[in-house]
């Protein structure tokens, strides 16, 4: 068994039995009235958990009108450290930003981070992407590990390497001893080298870096490559900081197929954040379906009222998995819209959503923004 699929137990089984039951569900896209009832029961447990342990959340809950769910804006975590566990119970500390700018400080106990990793593993398992008997070569469009680096994206991309044994790994953002620099020539060279090997290639990380690598290949006159069968692209982090140069998903995927030989159904985007680690992964039709362990709402940018299917508003993410920080109900700065599962046609019946970009102009930065700075003059 992959270690990320191993059982994990909530901090207090007596207080959180429904949280345990919900997070133990193995089908990432289970649905129906019984599942909905279990989800609401788990949310009631986790709300009580945080109200008992976090003065901040207790106050927020008391000031929230009856019948409404308290929510916290993701930006709150850029300015405040709030925990529902003792400091000595912190198993992992991650941040959402680069070396400058505001950072979300998120703290995880062992249950929370292992539970989130198990969600990823179950989605990979459902897609057939866990291959313990097949090595893979990795090109990671993320930060090369360095002492003291706590970025969530670097952590995520490195544990994704656990799903297929590593033969070789190359990083797009190389550690220089004084930060990180984007290395487009190294990326091109790695792809050329991997194309000569027989192991499938797994490309993970920021889509902007992959696009600029493809552009660099064209500028260099590099002929289209044919990466080995079974190669996989799993993207994440968005185009923040490069909206003026962003291209559509369809064009990016078409270029990956054209220049690297990877078919469209093996190219998937994802959505997630250090404030809300539940994984949202595209289906084969490239829609972000909501997994069983979370719920997604769209809220008015004026009133925060819930909006119906099809309308754009703030993305509101809800999940009872997190016991370490009161981030079980987070309002993101992303604009999104939601659709019913049946409108996708892939066979999954849970709702799916589309990200339309960030709301307004913000000084807040993310991993993608910090990484984007490294690309200046490099493409």
Order of alpha helices (4+ residues) and beta strands (2+ residues): alpha-alpha-alpha-beta-beta-beta-alpha-beta-alpha-beta-beta-alpha-beta-alpha-beta-alpha-beta-beta-beta-beta-beta-beta-beta-alpha
